[in-house]
Amino acid sequence: MNRKSGFTLIELLVVIAIIAILAAILFPVFTSAKQAANQSSCLNNIGQIGKAVIMYAGDNQGRIPNWWFEANGGYTWDTAIWKYIKNKKMLTCPVNKFNPSTGQPYVDANGKKIEYVRSYAMPKNVSGQIVEQAPKPSATVLLYEKGSEPAGEQGDSCGEWFSQTWGYDLAKPSKFWHNNGKTFAFCDGHAAFFKYPRGPFSYDFQTNFTGWSTSAYPNNPGKGTPGYCGYADNATGGYHGDAKNLGGANLPR
C-alpha cells in the first residue's frame, strides 16, 4: 500500500514553536544592534558638528558662536556654522527627526518635507565664549542632544539642563533617545556617550557661579540641580547670549 507522506499536527506545532523561540531570541538582538548603530551614528554626527563649531571659533577671534544672534533678523548657532558642515544631514539624529507635537516629519508651507532637522543644542554656558579659555576643555560640553526642530529655528537651539529632551522641562532618562543616555561633544573636540546619571548629567553648579571669560555671576538659577548648564545674565535677565561679554557657568569640579 502506498502511504502519502506529510506533517502531522504535532510536528507542525513543534516547528511553529521552534520558530517562535528563535524569533524571541533573535528579535531583541536585531533591535539592540539597530539601537547601537543609531547611537554610533548620532555620536559621529555630534562629533563632526562639534568640530565645525571649533572651526568657526578659529575664524572668529576664538569665540564659540552665540546660540542666538540678534543681528540680521536673528539666527542660531547652527546657521552660523552652516558653511563648516560638509553634510547637513549630520544635524539630525537617526531616531530624533520628527515633530514632537505630531510624531510626523516637519513640512514647509507647501507641504514639502523639511530635510534638515536639528537634533542637538548648545548649552548656554558656552554661548559666545572663547573656546581656548575653557579651564577644562575635555570636561566642558559644547553640544548635546536636545530638541527636534528644523535647522535654523530658535526653539531648542540651546539648553539649560542636560536632562532636557524638548523645551525647558527636564525629562526622565527613559525619554532619552539612546539607552537612557545622550551623546555629547566637548570643547577639546572629542565626543562621547554617557548614560544617566554619569558624566555631564552629574554636573552640579551648586554655590560658586564664576564667569568663564569675563565677570562672575553669583546667582545660580540652577540652584544646585545636577546637570545644570545655563548661565545667569543678572544685568538684563536675558539668556540670548548675543552680548559677547557674558560670563559662562562654572565648570565641573
Steps between C-alpha positions, in 0.01 A plus 500: 500500500620850419487748785507877442774673697433826687519684831288397787334770705744445786800534270362822357444642848856408598640683195289808577617492862864483393456795263332700778786424739762601244309822427481582869876452528602680181264800489648666813846445354400669176335784692806545719727503195284766334500712814878470525536604135275803554696600809828466312366710212377766743838507675675549167256777409547702816877449484515644148272790592715574806807522279311738270423724800869504593591585138256790518670618820837487325372745241325728753755611760478164672136544601239228490191629315217640708207266525292789366615811312274804500656645183354461150156409626637238738667166432624199695836333561436229242435763236827670599703181438309400186799539268719281720268198479574271207178299526200685643329169579738457793288756686237229538516205738366185326231454767418865569374659182128549548279778628442406866150648488382281214749214478523577127777659290507879483362652181531849353219731390464302177473166678850393399700304757766710674828321442722632777381452857726614786526235772772674703515806725764733641528537879455863594821507701716466187307745280734769371792389716866471397550129452872505586427661837296208625688386813402137434434463125465121520230533767311800361201404285482682168185332363256236621189321384190710540212612280360403164445823310571598141855629462521872568197513731556680829302249705717235671819640347635533855451331834516556875515140624658196341188300589280706268360319198266765360418842639593632843391213725725214605424152366532156653793292372251259344404784265856541374570379148773247572488245779431745786786722388614768257789588274712806582764703316768672708712813461817302429340349189413151624154347533371236740186321613395507866225309668301682766609601767866483398716764337340837428173387658674521838635854455382704795561875498383533857659806659778667303384643172822637354512662158699320233653772283390808687315601815343281768128454558435400863142383454449155357150444358573128496493504882717195530308291247733231361557535129441875494682669212347847469651835585348791690482840334401697808549832326221462248319183599554375148644170381568569133877519529502768229727716714844342477615612845266278697663257740442130476410260778767350719660181372481150650707466817 
